[in-house]
Amino acid sequence: MKSFFGVAALTAMAIFLSTVTFQVSAAKATLNLKETDIEVFIESVSRITGKTFIIDPRVKNKKVTVISQHEMDEEEIFALFLSVLQVHQFTAVETDGIYKIEQLQAAKQDSVPVYSENGPSFSGDQVITRVIKVDNIDVGQLVPLLRTLVSTQGHMAQYKPTNVMVIHDTSANLERIVKIIRQIDKESNEEIQVIPMQHASASEVVRILESLEKKSGQAKGPTTNVPRFVADERTNSILLSADAKASLRLRALIARLDSEISDSGNTKVIYLKYANAEELATLLEGVGESIEQEEGKDKPTRRGGNNKAYSIKAHAETNSLVITAAPDIMRSFESVITQLDLRRKQVHVEAIIVEISDNRVKELGVQWATEAGLINFTNSSPSIAQVGAGVLAYNGQDQGTTTTIIDGNIVTETPPSNGDNGAALGQVLAGATGALFGFSDDESWAGLLKVLATDTDSNVLSTPSLTTLDNEEATISIGQEIPVITGSTLGNNNSNPFQSVDRKDVGIKLKITPQINEGDSVILKIEQEVSSIAGATGADIVTNKRQINTTVLAGDGQTIVLGGLIDDDIQESAQKVPLLGDIPILGYLFSSRATTKIKRNLMVFIRPSIISDASGFDDISSRKYNFMRAQQLDWQQRGVSLMPTIDSNVMPKWNDELALPPSFEETLRQHDLEMQKKAQEAAEENQ
């Protein structure tokens, strides 16, 4: 002991002289300092505790005074050392057993030790960072309350996703803050209760309670014990979470709201957003009948002899439903309406209808005419008889006779015709096809040779498109209506004939009914028809008709193809003069041959696209719009061949503001302003 006190005396003297050169071996010592330089104090503590310190250059020019009346061990001396540093706005930050002595403000950005709530406990002034998890209270409510307790050099932050707090401060102050948090962060005595509703609607009661508690909370200020309500529509129950006192009050209020009213029915007007009121009213009638059958109810209402416990009326003008029903049936109706009154998806169908025809006709025939008669083949057009009649009409012929009686004798005169200027002949030749060669000696002989070869390869392309709601039929028709005689009636003595005529559509018809399935697939019920006029017979008009009726399943944006080869016909006909037509080579002068080959191929390409919202409409509309605009730009670039000075019109870009001409009133106003300006200029010139 004498040795220890001797060392202590030497230490005190050395501190006073600002130098220390001793070794401590005893367990405890008494430390008293007065106006000692802080660097000397740090060096002394390092020798006593055996710890290594790194001193920041800014730690200087500070005097330390410590007055103590009892002995301290190494841990107590180190705790005293940390407290002295804090008084002078310094701290010791430990890193791998080495302490860095620096300013408190700079320690926040340094590698301060981080501990969780289960870490070691500290009671001194060592600066540390601690992560504290809050279990029962929102951390956002604690931070404003505890921020004032943190020292000026400390820092407090929150992380809401995990409900934790991060505090940087001295260990002693941190222990005090943690104790306060533990006193506040206690598990609530709230319990969740399920309250079934007998008469009222759970969602309606919850709406009333939330409105009431919201106003009450605004009057009392924020609190953590706010009751919570949730409505379970399936069981028509209320889930209540509140403390015991609030629970008793709210249960009594809920019981009052759930009381049975004298009138067992109530009336509501429900405005529909998308569904059709009349169709939905019919559906709800069936739902109500099913509910009554299941529950075995037969309660009469106030509507005369109607034994139903509900009444459903549709108001078409406002697309709304007027429903009178008991609360339980009303809830069922509202649930059905909520699930059915949804925005329905739509389907945009694009079709390409292609008809490829390969028609080939070859004709060769010679026809003769003499005074005794003519060789006329009916499969040739025009015939030599028609051409001859046209020639006679052109040259002039007898138009009629005039009969007179002179002295009892009958005299008949036939005035000559001046001809028809080739009208009849031109009409006959207008219907001719191929090459015609003929001769005539103007007396008794005439001949006509017809040669024809036709090869038609046509690609008829039609691209109809239409948009319709899910499960709604859509039809597009492109063509014309032709008259078809359906019956005729003759009057007495076969006079005043009367015919009844009907109209028949001829052209392209496309009828589609889509049904959207799960997974963006579409079932398409397709009726496709392509019809045309084939010609006229002696009785009536003949039409060609090709039709496809099918049901297919396609994906969203998938292209399907329908159709195929439906007509392949080859016809050969020959007409000749007996014997003369059989003579080799020369027989061609007394015969007519025709070969016709007809092949038609109809194919339909269809692509459905599902439209879920308004953006889908914009995409389709912009695509069609830009296609038409691209065609106009192409036409403008090529120009008008016979009118090079004329520019074709081009639509503006999609979604651009249209440059419209000024209105009629604006034009008049501008004209008046210009006239006034000219009048003022003229008056100024006269002056």
Number of C-alpha atoms within 10 A of each C-alpha: 8 7 11 16 14 10 19 21 14 15 22 18 14 16 21 16 12 15 17 18 11 14 13 15 10 14 11 18 18 16 17 15 18 13 13 18 20 20 16 19 20 17 15 20 18 15 15 19 15 10 13 16 18 13 15 12 8 10 16 11 8 11 15 17 13 13 10 10 8 10 12 16 14 15 10 14 19 18 15 17 21 20 17 19 23 18 11 15 14 22 26 24 23 18 12 5 10 13 16 18 22 21 20 22 14 11 22 17 8 12 12 19 14 14 15 12 11 8 10 7 12 15 13 18 23 23 29 23 22 24 18 19 18 18 14 12 16 14 22 15 12 16 15 11 9 13 15 10 14 18 14 10 16 21 14 19 15 18 12 11 7 11 16 17 19 18 21 24 25 25 19 16 20 25 17 13 16 15 11 12 17 11 8 13 17 12 9 12 10 16 11 13 15 13 17 17 18 15 16 21 22 25 18 11 21 20 13 13 17 15 12 11 14 12 10 11 13 9 9 8 7 10 8 9 13 14 16 14 19 17 21 16 14 8 10 18 22 22 16 21 20 21 16 12 9 14 18 11 11 16 14 11 13 19 13 10 17 17 12 12 11 6 8 14 19 13 15 13 13 15 15 18 12 12 17 15 24 16 10 20 21 13 13 19 15 10 16 21 14 12 14 16 11 9 8 9 13 11 13 13 19 11 11 7 8 12 13 17 21 24 19 19 17 20 14 11 7 10 16 21 22 16 22 20 21 19 18 15 18 20 18 16 18 15 13 15 19 11 8 14 16 12 11 14 15 22 24 20 20 17 19 16 22 18 18 16 18 15 18 16 17 16 21 20 24 26 23 22 18 13 9 7 10 15 18 24 23 10 15 23 16 20 21 23 18 16 20 17 14 21 18 16 21 19 14 16 15 13 12 10 10 9 9 10 9 7 5 7 8 9 10 11 10 12 12 12 14 13 17 16 12 16 13 19 19 14 13 18 16 10 9 15 16 13 11 15 10 14 11 14 8 7 8 11 14 18 19 21 18 21 16 16 15 12 12 11 12 13 12 11 11 14 12 17 16 16 21 18 18 18 18 13 15 15 15 13 15 13 13 12 11 13 13 14 13 11 10 10 11 11 9 7 6 8 9 10 10 11 12 11 13 12 12 11 15 20 17 21 18 21 17 22 20 27 19 21 12 6 8 12 18 24 18 21 17 19 16 20 18 20 16 16 13 11 10 10 8 5 7 12 14 13 12 12 14 14 14 15 11 10 13 12 15 19 18 17 17 13 14 15 13 16 16 12 12 11 12 13 10 12 10 12 11 14 17 21 16 11 9 14 17 14 12 8 8 11 17 18 20 22 22 26 18 18 15 17 15 15 16 17 16 20 16 18 15 21 19 25 22 23 22 13 12 8 10 15 16 13 12 13 13 15 13 11 15 15 12 14 18 14 12 16 16 12 15 15 11 11 15 13 8 7 8 9 9 11 12 13 11 15 13 13 12 14 8 7 8 10 7 6 8 10 9 8 9 11 11 12 12 12 12 12 11 12 12 12 12 12 12 12 11 11 10 9 8 7 5
